[in-house]
Amino acid sequence: MRLTAESLAARRGEELIFTNVSFNLEDGGALVLTGPNGSGKSTLLRVIAGLLRPERGRLAVTGAAVETGARVGDLSHYLGHRNAMKQELTVAENLAFWKTFLSGSERTAGQDIEEAAEAVGLGDITHLPYGYLSAGQQRRFAMAKLLVAHRPIWLLDEPTAALDASADRMFAGLVENHLGRGGIVIAATHQPLGLEKADEMRMSGFAGVDQGAWG
């Protein structure tokens, strides 16, 4: 599988926030987006996820296992700043919803709920209401959504926010495992994510200039 972006540009309101963003990622590839607040990192992730229309440019995903004309967003998990969980539902109920919603076919089947909870280190509290949990526990269970339904592309916006050092290591392990199975990861962050062999793109946030600075 290959994910390609060619000369992407996007607006925030009336202003162009970035232009000329291009990259290629293949199976097992990771791209870390860095740069100051307001530089377009989150906007770029939302464009890739299909939540925002690009002003111009092209996104494509290709590969032997990818249907012709497949949309990148349909093959992606998007984990934004918000965890997208109902506070009054239990953890298990929240994850069951996402498993059903995201697993449209056997091809996208993922881990069962308890297995995913164990993978994020919280297997014994899925019976609790999500709103009872600490911010760090809530973020861990948001990551468990990535596991209950398999999608090959992970789009992660500040994924380690509210996590302690041990949870950071847990997250890095989840990502490395996903990459090892041929997945693709694009993550926006202000903090080191502990990912080996990840490419880096620094977003500057100045409209009308090239944003794609590879490192």
C-alpha positions as CSV (number, residue, x, y, z in Angstrom):
1,M,0.0,0.0,0.0
2,R,1.1,3.5,-0.8
3,L,-0.3,6.8,0.5
4,T,0.5,9.8,-1.7
5,A,-0.2,13.5,-1.2
6,E,0.6,15.9,-4.1
7,S,0.7,19.7,-3.6
8,L,-2.0,19.9,-1.0
9,A,-3.2,23.3,0.1
10,A,-5.9,24.1,2.7
11,R,-7.7,27.1,4.2
12,R,-8.7,28.1,7.6
13,G,-11.5,30.5,7.1
14,E,-10.5,32.9,4.4
15,E,-6.8,32.3,4.7
16,L,-4.5,29.7,3.2
17,I,-2.8,27.9,6.1
18,F,-0.5,25.7,4.1
19,T,0.4,25.1,0.4
20,N,2.5,22.6,-1.6
21,V,2.5,19.7,1.0
22,S,3.6,16.5,-0.7
23,F,4.7,13.1,0.6
24,N,4.8,9.4,-0.1
25,L,4.4,6.7,2.5
26,E,4.5,3.0,1.9
27,D,3.7,0.0,4.1
28,G,5.3,0.4,7.5
29,G,5.9,4.1,7.0
30,A,5.5,6.9,9.6
31,L,5.4,10.7,9.2
32,V,5.6,13.0,12.2
33,L,4.2,16.5,11.7
34,T,5.9,19.2,13.9
35,G,5.7,23.0,14.1
36,P,4.2,25.7,16.2
37,N,0.5,26.0,17.1
38,G,-1.6,27.2,14.2
39,S,0.9,26.0,11.6
40,G,-1.6,23.6,10.0
41,K,-0.7,20.2,11.5
42,S,-4.3,19.4,12.6
43,T,-5.8,20.9,9.4
44,L,-3.5,18.6,7.3
45,L,-4.7,15.5,9.3
46,R,-8.3,16.5,8.8
47,V,-7.8,16.9,5.1
48,I,-6.2,13.5,4.9
49,A,-9.0,12.0,6.9
50,G,-11.6,13.5,4.5
51,L,-13.1,15.8,7.1
52,L,-12.0,18.9,5.2
53,R,-11.7,19.6,1.5
54,P,-8.3,20.6,0.3
55,E,-8.1,23.9,-1.5
56,R,-6.1,22.1,-4.2
57,G,-3.9,19.1,-4.5
58,R,-4.5,15.4,-4.6
59,L,-4.6,12.4,-2.2
60,A,-4.5,8.8,-3.3
61,V,-4.0,5.4,-1.8
62,T,-3.0,2.5,-4.0
63,G,-1.9,-1.1,-3.6
64,A,-2.8,-4.7,-4.4
65,A,-5.2,-4.9,-1.4
66,V,-6.8,-1.5,-2.1
67,E,-10.0,-1.3,-4.1
68,T,-9.8,1.0,-7.1
69,G,-11.0,4.5,-6.3
70,A,-10.8,3.8,-2.5
71,R,-10.9,7.0,-0.4
72,V,-8.1,7.6,2.1
73,G,-10.6,8.5,4.8
74,D,-12.4,5.1,4.5
75,L,-9.1,3.4,5.2
76,S,-8.1,5.6,8.1
77,H,-8.5,5.9,11.9
78,Y,-8.6,9.6,13.0
79,L,-7.7,10.3,16.6
80,G,-8.2,14.0,17.2
81,H,-7.8,16.2,20.3
82,R,-11.2,15.0,21.5
83,N,-11.6,11.3,22.4
84,A,-15.1,10.9,20.8
85,M,-16.5,8.9,23.7
86,K,-19.8,9.3,25.6
87,Q,-19.2,10.2,29.2
88,E,-22.3,8.4,30.5
89,L,-21.7,5.1,28.7
90,T,-19.3,2.5,30.1
91,V,-16.0,2.0,28.4
92,A,-17.2,-1.3,27.0
93,E,-20.3,0.3,25.6
94,N,-18.3,3.0,24.0
95,L,-15.8,0.6,22.4
96,A,-18.7,-1.7,21.3
97,F,-20.2,1.2,19.4
98,W,-17.0,2.1,17.6
99,K,-16.3,-1.6,16.8
100,T,-19.7,-1.9,15.2
101,F,-19.5,1.5,13.5
102,L,-16.0,1.1,12.1
103,S,-16.0,-2.7,11.2
104,G,-18.0,-2.7,8.1
105,S,-16.7,-6.0,6.8
106,E,-14.6,-9.0,7.9
107,R,-11.6,-7.2,6.3
108,T,-11.8,-4.5,8.9
109,A,-12.3,-6.8,11.9
110,G,-10.0,-6.0,14.9
111,Q,-9.4,-7.1,18.4
112,D,-12.3,-7.8,20.8
113,I,-13.0,-5.2,23.4
114,E,-11.3,-6.8,26.4
115,E,-8.2,-7.6,24.3
116,A,-8.0,-4.0,23.2
117,A,-8.4,-2.8,26.8
118,E,-5.6,-5.1,27.9
119,A,-3.4,-3.7,25.1
120,V,-3.7,-0.2,26.6
121,G,-3.1,-1.5,30.1
122,L,-6.7,-1.0,31.5
123,G,-8.3,-4.4,31.1
124,D,-10.0,-4.4,34.5
125,I,-12.1,-1.3,34.3
126,T,-14.2,-1.5,31.1
127,H,-17.4,-1.8,33.2
128,L,-16.9,1.8,34.5
129,P,-18.6,4.9,33.0
130,Y,-16.1,6.6,30.7
131,G,-16.7,9.9,32.5
132,Y,-15.5,8.5,35.8
133,L,-12.0,8.0,34.4
134,S,-8.9,10.2,34.7
135,A,-7.8,12.2,31.6
136,G,-5.0,9.8,31.0
137,Q,-7.2,6.7,31.3
138,Q,-9.7,8.3,28.9
139,R,-6.9,8.9,26.3
140,R,-5.8,5.3,26.6
141,F,-9.2,4.1,25.8
142,A,-9.5,6.5,22.9
143,M,-6.4,4.6,21.6
144,A,-8.2,1.3,22.1
145,K,-10.6,2.5,19.3
146,L,-7.6,2.0,16.9
147,L,-7.5,-1.7,17.8
148,V,-11.2,-2.8,17.9
149,A,-11.5,-2.2,14.1
150,H,-8.5,-2.6,11.8
151,R,-7.8,0.3,9.5
152,P,-4.4,0.5,7.8
153,I,-3.8,4.3,8.1
154,W,-3.7,5.9,11.6
155,L,-4.0,9.7,11.7
156,L,-3.1,10.9,15.2
157,D,-3.4,14.5,16.6
158,E,-1.3,15.0,19.7
159,P,-1.9,11.4,20.7
160,T,0.1,11.4,23.9
161,A,-1.7,14.4,25.4
162,A,-2.5,13.7,29.1
163,L,-0.3,10.6,29.2
164,D,2.4,9.8,31.7
165,A,5.8,8.3,30.7
166,S,4.6,4.7,31.0
167,A,1.6,5.4,28.8
168,D,3.9,7.1,26.3
169,R,5.9,3.8,26.0
170,M,2.7,1.8,25.7
171,F,1.6,4.1,22.9
172,A,4.9,3.8,21.1
173,G,4.6,0.0,21.3
174,L,1.1,0.1,19.7
175,V,2.3,2.2,16.9
176,E,5.4,0.1,16.3
177,N,3.3,-3.0,16.2
178,H,0.9,-1.4,13.7
179,L,3.8,-0.3,11.5
180,G,5.3,-3.8,11.8
181,R,2.1,-5.3,10.3
182,G,2.3,-3.0,7.3
183,G,0.3,0.0,8.6
184,I,0.9,3.7,8.0
185,V,1.0,6.4,10.7
186,I,0.9,10.2,10.4
187,A,1.1,11.9,13.8
188,A,1.0,15.6,14.7
189,T,2.9,16.3,17.9
190,H,4.8,18.8,20.1
191,Q,6.5,15.9,22.0
192,P,8.8,13.1,20.9
193,L,6.8,10.0,20.2
194,G,9.6,7.5,20.5
195,L,9.1,6.2,16.9
196,E,12.2,4.8,15.1
197,K,12.7,5.5,11.5
198,A,9.9,8.0,11.2
199,D,10.1,10.8,8.7
200,E,9.5,14.4,9.9
201,M,7.7,17.3,8.2
202,R,7.9,20.7,9.9
203,M,4.9,22.9,9.2
204,S,5.6,26.7,9.3
205,G,2.1,28.0,8.9
206,F,3.0,30.8,6.5
207,A,0.4,30.9,3.7
208,G,1.7,30.7,0.1
209,V,5.1,29.1,0.9
210,D,6.2,25.5,0.7
211,Q,5.4,23.7,4.0
212,G,6.9,20.3,3.2
213,A,10.2,20.4,4.9
214,W,11.4,16.8,5.3
215,G,13.8,15.8,8.1
